[in-house]
Structure formats: C-alpha cells, structure tokens
Amino acid sequence: MFNSTSILITGGTGSFGRKYTETLLRRFKPARVIIYSRDELKQSVMQQNFRDKCMRYFIGDVRDRERLTMAMRGVDYVIHAAALKQVPAAEYNPMECIKTNINGAENVIHAALENKVQKVMALSTDKAANPINLYGATKLCSDKLFVAANNLVGERNTRFSVARYGNVVGSRGSVVPLYRKLLEDGSDHLPVTDPRMTRFWITLQQGVDFVLDNFTRMWGGEIFVPKLPSIRISDLATAMAPKLSARVVGIRPGEKLHEVMCPGDDSHLTIEFSNHYVICPAITFWGDDRPGYDHDARGNSGKPVPEGFEYNSGTNPQFLSVEQIREMNAVAGF
C-alpha cells in the first residue's frame, strides 16, 4: 500500500514516529517519508539513523497551519502523532495542551484537505474515553474533529479515521523507564500510585502495526480500538523488581484507577471484530458512499457488542501475569 507513496508523520521524532518510520522502510519502498516536528535536536539525531534517500525532515509545529500546509504538498497519507501527552503537565498548562492537541488537530485537517491527501490516521489514547483530565479531554475533542472532518471533504477523496490504544510499554515519560531509572540509581523501593490501578498494555511495534493495518481497513470516520491485555501496576513493579517493596504514593492529578477505551455510552455504536473494535461515527456524512461499518475495507465482518458494553482495563478478561509482563517488557527492550 505504501510503495511509491508519500507519507507525512507529525511528531515524527517521537518514539512512535521513529518506530513507524523504521517499519515503513523495512516493509515498503515509499517515495517520501516526511518527518514533521518542532525539535531540531531530535531531527538531527534521527537523521543519523535514517539516511534513506526517501527521508525528508521539516521543522515545524502543528500549531503553524501555513507551515503544515506547505509540508503536506504532494502527500498521500498522514499519521498525526504530535501531541502534548503528559497528564500532570496538561493540568498545570491547560492552554498549551489545547493549542497543540485541539488547534493542531484542526490545522492537520485543514492542511490535508487543502492538499487532497488520500487518508489521515490520527492517534488517540485510552484517556480520551470518558476523560477526567485535560489531556484526555483535548484528545476526545481531537477525535471528534477528525471524525467530523469526513463531512468537509466535498468532492475530494480524503478520508479521516482515528486509532485509539492504551499505554505503550516504555514510552517516554511512562512508568517503565521511571522504574528502570530508580533501579539503576539503587532505590530500595518502587512507587506505586495505587495497588488497584490497572492499564491496557501494548508494545510500540504492536501500536505501529495496528495503525498500519487500519489504513487498509478504514472507510473513514471510525475509531479503531485494538483488543489488548491489561496489567496491574503492582504486578508491573513486581515484574521489574521482585525483591523490592512497593510504596503507595497516591494517584497523580488527573489519573484514573482504570482506563476505558470503548465507553458504555458508545455501545450502540461499537462493532467487535476478531482482534479489534470499531466505534462508528455518531453523525452521518453528507453524500455518504460507505457500504457500512459492520465490515471493513478488507472484507472482514464484525458484530455489534451487547448494550452497555464497556471495554475497561479493570474488567478486561485478559490480564498478564507477572512473568508475562516481564516477557513483554523484554520484547520492548526493557
């Protein structure tokens, strides 16, 4: 699908963008892979590792509509990964989060429409479902913008969809690198926010593969949610340091005990497939020619979930054991 095409990744110097780029170059022969980000140092470092002739690097912020529109010229596919993601930082700096996560999403949509991009996939988060923190609220707003953007295409063939998934093992600012740093520094304990806390768990490569697959599944307007295992944060601490005690430090501002990816209020819109869910748009699109979300563009069929169904990390039927967490962390390089 991506052979001889041009792909732009916003926030492309982040952990997802780097892994997505690596995977694209390993599996396909794209004409151009454009890394769009605001961090010149990260771009310089990335250029040392990705020297293929197809690589292009644009310094720019998703807050800058004009620069984004220029960078998207001739682009076929866009992956929107740029975001401010730290929950406590968003609580203390709300307007900065809004400018990037909401206004930036609007700018990506505008630039994609202006340049007649074929498909746009925006990355979301479990925190966007029933949000209680500002980060999650901005990502829910972003999700709604990308779904509704399908009503703005007119005669264009541009389609917008969203990929929502859980905590990435070892992602920047997450608990796994924090625990590893504490262990390297000789800490005699590991902090645990709450022993009851659970999270969905996914490796970076699994996240990349999910997004890649969704480009071939999408009609436009869907929110794709993978079926993932859950972990208990207390089990994660045990997996990484079985001989150390855990110290309960309390939930940080804006944190939940459990995460949700398919809210119960959306159960009437949710379709279950073999390895993922699709949350269908609540709105109808003008001149809609989509054949229906109960099957995807690959021809795979799904079925509606029961009324009131909620995909919750605390009630998820699949939990990883301490040993399975250790094995999954090792696969992710931790």
N, C-alpha and C positions, 0 to 999 in steps of 0.2 A: 504493500500500500504506500509506503513512504519512499520507494525507489524513485529517483529523479524528481523529487518534490522539494519544496522549500518549507522548513519548519521553524517557527519562532517560539522561544521559551522565555516568558517573562520570569524574572527572578532566577535566571538560568544558572547563576553561580552558586545557588544553594545546594543542599545535599540532594534534593530531588532532581534538580536540573542537571547536575553533574552525572548522576546515575542514569537519567533518561538519555542524556547525550551519549554516554558510553554504550548504552543498549542500542540506540539508533545506529551508531556507527558500526557496531558488531553485527547487527542483523540485516541492515539495509544499506543502500547506496544513495543517500539523499543528495540532491543538487546543492542545497544550502541548509545549514543548521545555524540559526541566528540566536546568539545569547544576548538577551536584553536585561541589563541590571544596572544598578547605580553605584556599585562598589568597584572602583578601578583596581584596587589591590587584588580582590578575588578574581577579577577578569585576567589580570596579569598572571596570577598563579595558574588559573585554568588553562590559559594559552600554552603554558609549558607542557601540559599533559595532553591537550587535544590540539594537534597541529595539522589535522587533515585539511586538504585544500577546500573542502566544503564549509569549513567553520568561519563564521563571522561574529564579531563582537561589537555590540552597540552599548555605549554608556548612556543610560537614560533612566528616568523614573516613570513608573506608571501614572504618576500624578501629572506628567507632562504630555498632554494629548497630542500636541503638534509633533514632538519627537517620536512618540509611539506610532503615530500615523506614518511618518516617514520610514521608520524601521520596518513597518509591515508591508511595504510595497512589494508586490510580486510573491507574497507568501501564500501558501496553500493551507497550512494547518498551524494553529496556535495552541500552545499549552500555557495556561495562565496559572503560574505557581507563585508569583510575587505576592507577599502579604506580610503584615506585621502580626506575629503569631504568639508572642509571649503574653499569657493571660494576666499576670500581675502588672506588667508594663502597660498593657492596654487600659487597665483600671485607673492607673495614675496619669496616663497620657491619652485620654479618650479621643481628642480631636485628631491627633496624629494617626491613630488607628483608623478613624473614619476616612481621613483623606486618602490613605493608601488602599484600604480594603473595600470601600464603597465608591469613592470618586474614581479611584484607579480602575475598578471593575467597569464603571461607565465608560472610561476612556478606552479600555481594551475593546469593548463592544463597538464604540464609535469607529475606532481605527480598523477593526475587522470589517465592518460594513462599508466603510469608505474604500477599502482595498479589495472588496469582494472575495475575502478569504472563504475557503470551502467549509472548514469545520473548526470550531473552537471548543476546547475542553477546559473548563475551569476546575481547579482543585478546591475542594471544600474540606470540612472537618466534622468529626462527630459533635464538636461543641456548637455547631450550627443548628442542631436539632434540640428543640426546647431550651434555648440558650438562657443561662443565668448570668453570664459575664459579657462584657462589652465586646471582646474578641468574637465570641460565638454569635452575638447579635449582628456584628458587622458582616460576618461570613454568611449568616442567614439572609441578610439583605443582598449580599453579592449573589448568592444562589438565585434569589428571586429575580434579580436583574438579568442574569444570564438566561434563565428560563423565558422571561418575558421578551428578551431580545429577539426571539424567533418570530415575534409579531411585527418586528421592524424591518424585516428583510425585503419586503416588497417583491420585486421580480428577481432579486438575487438568489443564488443557491446556498447562501451562507446558513449554517446550522450551528446552534449553541447547545451544549449539554454540560453536566456537572458530574464530577467524580468525588464522592464523599467516603472517607475511610478513617480508621482510628489512629492510635498512637504508633508512630514509626519507631521501631527498635533503634535506639542510639541516635535519634535525630538531635540536631543542635538545640541545646537548652533543655533537653528532656532528662528524665531521672537516671537512665543508664549511664551516660557519661559522668553525671554528678557522682553516682555511686563509685564508679571506677576511679575518679579523681580522689575521692575520700579514702579509698583503699590504698591508692598509691602514696597518699600522704600519711598513712599509718593510723587512720581513725580507729577507735576502739568500739564504734557502733555505727549503724546506718540510720538516718532519719526516715521515718515512715509517717506520712500525713495522717492516715487513719487505717487501722488493720482491716477494716471492712471494705476499703476502696478497691474498685475493680476498673480495668480498662480493656478495650479491644486492643489486640496486638498484631502488628503486621511488619514485615521486613521492608526495607526500602526497595529491593528488587521486586517484591510482590506488588508494591504500590505502583511501580513503573509498569509492570506487566499488565496490571489491571487497567491503567489509563490507556496503554497501547491497544488493548483488546476493545476498549469502549469506543475507540474511533471506528472500528469495523462493525460495532453493534448499533450505534446510535442512529436514531431518526432525527433527533433534535428536540430539546425540551425535557429530557429525562434527567433525573438524579440517580446515578448508579451507586450502589452500596454493596461492597463485597461481603460474603459470609466469612467471618473471622473468628478465631478463638479468643477467649477472654483470659486475663490473668488477674490474680490478686497481688496488690503491691507488696503485701507482706511476703508472699511466695517469691516475688522477684528479689527482695532483699535476701531471703534465704538462699536462693539460687546463686547469687553473686558472692555472698559471704556467709556460708553456713555456720561458721564458728563465732560470728559476731552477733551481739544483741541488737535489737531494733529499738529505737527511741521514738515514741509518738510525739510529733511536733505540731499537729493540728493542720487543718485544711487551709490552704492559702486563699487570699481574696479571689473570689470568682470561681473557685473549684467546686466540682460535684463529687459525690461519693461514687456514682456510677454514670457512665456515658450512654447516650441513646443515639442511634443512627437512623432508625425508622420510627418516628413518633406514632403513638397510638391514634392521634388525631388525623394522621395521614393514612390510616389502614385501608380506607376505601379507595386510595389512590395507589396502593402498593402491590406490585406483582412480584412473585417469587420465581426465580429461575434456578437452575441446578446449583450454581455457585455464587449467585448474587441476587440482590433485589433491585427493582426499578421503582422509584417513586415518580408516578406520572404527573404531568403538569395539572394544576387545578384549574387553569384557564384554557380556553380553546383558542386556536390560532386562526387568523384570517386566511381564507383560501387554503385551509389545511389539506395537504395531499398525503399525509402519513397514513399508512394502512392500519395502524393500531399498535399500542404498546404491549399487548399480550404476546407478541412475538417480535424479535429484533431483526435487524437488517441482515443477519446471518441465516435467518430462518428458524432460530431456536424459539421454542414456545415456553411461556410461563403461565402461572395460575394466580388468581387473586389470593391474598392472605386472608385469614379469618378476621372478622370485625373486631376491632380493638387491639389487633396485633401490635406489639411494640418490640423493636429489636434493641435490647438493653444489655449492657455488659454484665450487669449483676444477675440477670435471669437467663443469660445465654446458656444453652445446653452444653456447649463445648468450652471447657476450661483446661488450660495447660497445667500439667503437674510441674513441680519444681525442676525435675530432670528435663522435661520438655522445654521449659523456659530456658534452661541452661543451654540446651542444644540449639534452640532458635537464636539465642544471643550469639552463640559461636558462629552460626551461619552468617549472621550480620556483622561479624568481626568484633564482637565484644565478649 
